[in-house]
Every structure is written in structure tokens, then in C-alpha cells.
Amino acid sequence: MGINTSFDFTTDTEGFWDGFWERKNGLGYCGNDPDSCSARLREYHRILWSRELPNGQVMDLKEGYGNDYLVWDGRRFASDFFSQLDHKFFSPVFSFTTKGVNNQSRKDLVFKGAFFWTIPDEDFPAIGEVWEDTKSKVLNGDFDHFVKISEHPIAHIRPHARDSSDMADYHGRKVKKVSFWLKDSHIQGMIENNMRSRI
């Protein structure tokens, strides 16, 4: 199938216009989102994002079922997953410098530069290890043994809640809120490499 860049994805999204103008106080909002309900858009995403990976594997995406938008090698991908991976993040860089003013030491925040950053292809396999480990533990109800910062060179899982009472509900069970983090040392190296390339 070729990709028709002028195709209107609302035309194959059942229920898109149903009650559209009754939502958002008359401003309008779709009933069903093409990003998850358009068969044509899903197929276009499958074509665009199937590719050879840095390790030589061919990621031949297939259409999933239910909440599984696209699948490959036992992995499930949402419609916005790949756009996040390819997203260019604007990254301004600041540093503190110490100055002597009126015989007193003062720290000033100085803008050092900026760059656009995208997750490097070579990081995907390592990040995928943490993702697969986390998914497996969640499916098995193990919320106490996620990958720690000392156990992986790039990524880890750490708490992400307001306080100890801020819990998530998982099938009727209260669990700690956590999130996926890149290591500080990895981010520092990325900043240094990108800032060096600007010189």
C-alpha cells in the first residue's frame, strides 16, 4: 500500500463526528480518535515505523488487537510511541558560576548554549531491557524489585509520587507510583557530547 498524504483519517474513524460540537462547551471534540481508531492510519504507522534496528534485527511491525496498536516480537506499541522516540527535544544548558562581588561570593546562573536531542538508536536495546524487565514484573505483581540506578548503565525505575500516600491502583491493590528514568551520568555525557559538537 502506498501512503496517501491527503487522506482524511476522520472518514474511516467511526464515531468521530458523533456529538462533536456538544463536547468541550461547544468548542468541539471527537468521539473516537483517529490515532487509535483509524485502520488506515494504523497501517501507515506500521509501514513508516517498520525498520532494521542497529543490532541487525528487522522490526517488522504487525497490526495488534484491542489495546495493542502495533506488535512485534512480543512487544506492544502505542500509536504515539515511535513519535516520542524520534521526537527532537530542545535542550537548553545552564551552569552555575561563582563570582566575587563586594568581597562576597555569589553564584550566577549562566546560559551555555542549546541543542536538539533525540534518543540515539544505539540506546534502544539497553533501554528495551529495562522496559521488558519492568513489564514482566508488573504482569507478575512484583512492584518491589524494579531495576535500580546501580544495576543498569543507562536507565532505571524510581519513585515518582508527591509523598508516601500518593499511590496508584493496580487491580484493586495500592502500589507505589514509579517512572522510567535515564541515569544522570548518561544525560551528562549526552550534554557534553552535544555541546562539544557545537564548538
N, C-alpha and C positions, 0 to 999 in steps of 0.2 A: 504493500500500500504506500502510495506517495503521500506527502503531507500538504494539505490544502491550507495555506496560511490565511485564507479569507473565510474559512468555515466558521459559522456561528454555533458555538457549543451549547447555547441555550436551546437550540432546536432539537437536540437529542437528549435533553435533560428533562425527564418527565416531572411535571410539577413545578418547574422553575418559576413560571408566572402566576401560579395559583396563589391568590391573596397577596400578590406582590406589594400593592400600594396600601394595603391595610397594616403593613408592618412598619416599625420604626417611626411611629407617629406620622404616617403619611409620606415619609421620605422614600420608602420602598426597600424591600429586601427579599431575596429569592427564597422560594420554598425549598428547593433542593439545589445544591451547589454543583456546578459542572465539574469542579475539581475532584469530586468524589463520585458523581453520578453519570457523567457523560462517557459513554462507551468509546466514542471517537477520541476524546481527549486522553483517555487511559491508554488507547492503542498508540497514539502519538508519543506519549510519555515512554511507553515500552520501547518504541523504535529509537527514540532520541537517547535514552539512557542505557541501552544495552551496549556493552563495550568490552574491550580487552583491558584487564586490570594490570597494574605494574608487575604483579607476580606471574603474569602469563596466563592466568585463568581468564576464560571468556564469561563475562556476566551476561548470560542470555536470559533476560527477564521474561517471565510469563505472567499472564493475567491471573490474579488471585480471586478468591471467593469471599463474600461477606466483607469483613473489615480489612482483609488482606488485599490492598490495592494492587501491588505487584509482588511477585515472589521469585526467589532464585536461591538454590542451594540451601533450602530450609529457612531462609531469611525472608522477613516480610518488610515491605517498604510502603510508607505513606506517600501520597501524591506530592507533598512538599519536601520530602526527604532529600532528593537529589538537588533541588534548587538551593537548599541550605548548604550542601557540601560544595557546590560551585559558587556560592554567594561570595562576593568580594566585600570584606569587612574594612571599613575605613578606620584606620588605627593611628590616632594622634599620639605622640610620645612626649612626655614631660619628665623633667627631673628636678630634684631639689639642689640648689647650690647655696653654700654658706658664704655670707658676706659680712664684713665688719663695718658697722655703721655707728658712728658716735661712740666708739670703743665698746660696742655691743655686737654680739654675733646674731645674725638674722638669716633665716632660711627663706629663699625665694624660689617660687615655682617657675621654671623656665621651659618654654616650648622648644623642643629639639627638632621637630620635624613630623612628618606623617607619611603613611604608605597604605596601600590597599593590600589586604592579605586574604588568601584562600587556603583552605586546608590542603597541604601537599598530598599528592597521590601516594607517596611512599609511606605516609602516616596511616592510611586507611586500614591495612591489615592489622597493625598493632591496636588501633582504636577498636577495630572489629572484635578483637579478642576480649576486651573489657565488656563490650556490648553483649556478646554471646554469653559470657560468664554471668553477667547481671541478669539477662533474660532467663537463663536456666535456673538461677537461684530464686528469682521471683516466682516462676512457674512452680517451683518446689516449696514455696512458702518460707524460704530461708532469707530473712532480712537482716541477719546479724553477721554475715561473712562476705560482704562485698569487697571488691579489690581495694586495698589500702594504698595510700600515696607511696609507701615504701616498697610496694610489690610490683610496680609497673613503671617503665621508663617514660611513658607519655601521659597516660590517663588514669583516673581513679574515681571512686564513688565516695562522696562525703555528705554529711548532713546539710540540709537546706531548708530550715524551718525558722520561724520567728523566735520560738522558745520551745522548751520541752513539752509544752501542752499542745503545740501545733502538729497534729498528727493527720495522716491520711487513712482513709477507709479502704481496706482491701478485702473484699468478700466478707464483710462483717467484722473484720479484725483491724484494730488500730495499729498502724505501723509508723515508724519514723519517716519523715519526708527526707528524701535524698536526691541528689542530682549528679550529673556527669561532669567532671572537671578535667581540664588539661593541667598538667603539672606546671608550677611556677617556673621551674628551670627550663622546661620546654618552651614556654612562652618567652622567657628571657632570651633564649637562643634565637628564637624566631625574630624578636625585635632587633637583636644585634645584627643578624644576617641581613635583614631588610634595610636597616639604617646604614650598614656598611656598603650595600649595593648602591646607595644614593650618592655616595661620595665620589 
